[in-house]
Amino acid sequence: MPVTMMTVTMMMTTTTTTTSSDPAPNPYVGPRSIQEDEKLYGREAELMELYDCLLARRIVVLHSPSGAGKSSLVQAGLLPQLRANEFVVWKTIRVNLDPSGLEGIPPMTNRYLLSVMLSLEEELPERRRRSAAKLASMELKDYLDGRPPAQEQPRRPGGD
């Protein structure tokens, strides 16, 4: 039987069980990103570089080919490190919303901006969320300036 891409993908995603002669499970999760509560292996140098860039510049664009591990690096590496250093971490934002099914959205609305604001609204309690139509009429700066905190802000060491 010829090996096709489908066969290779299926072989790669097959899980193995741990036996007494193999004390540790395979740390690589396969074709999905590693989550925040999972261990990230072998990316210490990239993690430190990303963390240092973020501290120095505040905004960092992380760009690489699909499947290179960007989401894993952020979710399982950067986010826990930021939280451990008492940074307030907002939810991860995806900007792929298609607003065509949302009610009250003007046709020329910036779908990427709206996607950001709707994504951030998800971590707020339901009673504090604004409608998609209201968000579509806002500038990002105004949204961020008026956004209530999703959670209690941690105190900084030595702060009041």
C-alpha positions in Angstrom: 0.0 0.0 0.0 1.5 3.4 -0.9 2.0 5.8 2.0 -0.1 8.9 1.4 -0.2 12.1 3.4 -3.5 10.9 5.1 -1.7 7.7 6.2 1.3 9.7 7.5 -1.0 12.0 9.4 -2.9 9.1 10.9 0.3 7.4 11.9 1.6 10.6 13.6 -1.5 11.2 15.6 -1.7 7.6 17.0 -1.2 7.6 20.7 0.9 5.1 22.5 0.5 3.7 26.0 3.2 3.8 28.6 4.6 0.4 29.7 6.9 -0.5 32.6 9.9 -0.5 30.2 8.9 3.0 28.9 8.4 5.2 32.0 7.6 8.5 30.3 4.8 9.3 27.8 5.7 11.1 24.5 5.8 14.8 25.4 4.8 15.9 21.9 1.1 16.3 21.5 0.8 16.0 17.7 -1.1 18.3 15.4 -2.6 20.6 18.0 -1.1 23.4 20.0 0.3 22.7 23.5 -2.0 24.3 26.1 -1.1 26.4 29.1 -1.4 23.6 31.6 1.0 21.3 29.6 4.8 21.2 29.6 6.6 22.8 26.7 9.9 21.0 25.8 12.9 22.3 24.0 11.9 25.9 23.4 13.6 27.6 26.3 15.8 29.9 24.1 12.9 31.0 21.9 10.8 31.6 25.0 13.4 33.8 26.7 13.9 35.8 23.5 10.2 36.3 23.1 9.8 37.3 26.8 12.7 39.7 26.6 11.4 41.3 23.4 8.0 41.7 25.0 9.4 43.4 28.1 11.6 45.7 26.0 9.1 46.6 23.3 5.6 45.9 24.7 4.3 44.8 21.2 5.9 41.9 19.4 4.8 40.3 16.1 5.4 36.6 16.3 5.5 35.3 12.7 6.5 31.9 11.3 5.0 29.3 9.0 1.8 27.4 10.0 2.6 24.6 12.3 5.9 25.9 13.5 4.7 26.1 17.1 3.7 29.8 17.6 0.6 29.0 19.6 2.3 26.4 21.7 5.2 28.8 22.5 2.7 31.5 23.6 0.2 29.3 25.4 2.5 26.8 27.2 5.5 29.1 27.5 4.9 32.8 27.4 1.6 33.1 29.2 2.6 31.0 32.3 5.9 33.0 32.5 4.0 36.3 32.3 1.6 35.2 35.1 4.4 33.9 37.2 5.9 37.5 37.0 2.5 39.0 38.1 1.5 40.4 34.7 -2.2 40.7 33.9 -2.7 38.5 30.9 -5.8 39.0 28.8 -7.2 36.2 26.7 -5.6 35.2 23.4 -7.2 37.1 20.6 -7.9 35.7 17.1 -8.9 38.1 14.4 -10.8 35.8 12.1 -14.4 36.8 12.8 -16.9 36.9 9.9 -19.4 39.6 11.1 -21.9 38.9 8.3 -24.2 37.0 10.6 -24.1 39.6 13.4 -27.1 41.9 13.9 -26.7 45.7 13.5 -23.2 45.7 12.0 -22.7 48.4 9.3 -21.3 47.0 6.0 -18.0 48.8 6.2 -17.1 47.7 9.7 -13.5 46.7 10.2 -13.9 43.0 10.9 -10.5 42.6 12.4 -11.0 45.4 15.0 -14.5 44.1 15.8 -13.0 40.6 16.2 -10.5 41.9 18.7 -13.1 43.6 20.8 -15.6 40.7 20.7 -12.8 38.4 21.7 -11.9 40.5 24.7 -15.6 40.8 25.7 -15.8 37.1 26.1 -13.7 37.1 29.3 -16.1 39.7 30.9 -19.2 38.7 32.9 -22.3 38.6 30.6 -23.8 41.6 32.3 -20.8 43.8 31.5 -20.5 42.8 27.8 -21.4 45.2 25.0 -23.3 44.2 21.9 -21.5 43.7 18.6 -23.4 46.7 17.2 -22.1 48.9 20.0 -18.5 47.6 19.6 -18.7 48.2 15.8 -19.1 51.9 16.4 -16.1 52.2 18.7 -12.4 52.9 18.1 -10.0 50.5 19.7 -8.4 53.1 22.0 -11.9 54.1 23.3 -12.7 50.5 23.9 -9.5 49.7 25.8 -9.7 53.0 27.8 -13.3 52.1 28.9 -12.9 48.3 29.3 -13.6 47.1 32.8 -11.0 44.7 34.2 -11.9 41.1 33.7 -10.5 40.1 37.0 -8.9 41.7 40.1 -5.6 43.2 39.2 -2.7 41.6 41.1 -0.6 43.9 43.3 2.9 44.6 42.1 5.7 43.9 44.6 6.4 47.1 46.5 3.3 48.8 44.9 0.4 50.3 46.8 
